[in-house]
Amino acid sequence: NLTRIFSCVINRSTNHSLSVRMGIEVWLLVAGVVMAAWAYSRWRHSYWSSRGVSTPPYLPFLGHMHKLLSLSQTRWHYFDEVYHKYGGSTFSGLYEQYRPVLMVGDPDLLRNIFVKDFDHFVDRRKFVTEEGSISNEMLTNLTGDKWKILRGILTPTFTSGKMRSMFPLMCEKADALVSFSLKEAANKPFVDMKVNFGRFTMDSIASCAFGIECNSFKSEVSEFSKYADMFFTFSFSKLLKFTLFNMFPTIGNVLRIKVESPAVNFFANVIEKTIAARNAGQRRGDCLDLLLDARTGVSQSIITDTSTVPHNQSTTTQGQTALETIITDTSTVPHKQSTTTQGQTALETIITDTSTVPHNQSTTTQDRTAQETINHDSSVSNVNIPISQSKEVLTSKSIVAQSVLFLVAGYDTTASTLAFSSFLLAKHPIHQQRLREEIKQIIQEYGDITYQGIMEAKFLDACLM
């Protein structure tokens, strides 16, 4: 019995020591994996510090994603913090998990990126959605020759002649906005001008570019504006899906995760009906007709951007190595440089708002053509694009995609600009009165509010900056 007891004690102590040893080995393995992962994360997050670029505090593995996807603080407030505290007024480095992103706030650097050194920053970052999605065919998601050909096809839409012909239509929509707002002011304690500006913007874009009458001011709830708002509404689940697709597109397609907003399908159906009417013989010479003509080979020679601008040595020495990284597109380029893209989606814009950009250029001439708007003094030439190439780029799906982009991308950007401008004018009655006097002078000179008069309204232009 004593022998058995002694044997049991020895066996138990042996098993205990083995289990302890195995436990220690497991913990050491876990600790080793954690340390290796931490070291890898630290190495990947040393990209900007090794190049002398200031970086806001970040989290291991996530970088700044917790800030960029936060629902408690908008990304624009975070960008404002980076701009003022972490060198963002010149440039600052961010991390989308491990991907380095440079946030640029200096106007001179932005001018080099978008004009002088544009040949190094041609392609935007792609935001991929599920396979077969209309969003994948939009101009903002195209790269290389496809982008260049399609960009050239769309350019004639924004010539001064086209803009002038659209002016009466926009005046009509502006009159409808005023009448609707006065009616609401008489019946309601307050008027939500952001909503009304959204109705005005949607009606103007749809009418001028596609000949679609939304009639947003004739009903209490505008269906077009409702779907446009839906497109820009980001829930936490939608942000997660969007992030998953852009980081692991293959996994997203295998799991058949749906990212595209129902708003895209709504606008696509509207555009398809409009295209059917145009094919039946109705023409307006607008953006949609240009796309349809390019597909059928009517236009043999179209104006394109010369993205092969000679690469001149930058005069800005600070941060030259940092400028070699991928820069995302922005809607905050100095005024007169970003009209045609009509803004980007929220997640597409990483460059901070530069409200201190000087207003250098006055629009005392009739209007800048779209080529001047995009290239800002860089040369633009007429080049012949083979019809087969335009047909290859402009499939029926691509035409629908560009049309939806026009409707959606110009909606929130324009409505927000008008809302912010109106709010600031209401807070500063002195400047409001100065603007009113400028408009009165235009009416006295031209007899009415005209296209030429608006182009010469310097203070109005400054208010919208």
Disulfide bonds with the S-S distance in Angstrom:
none
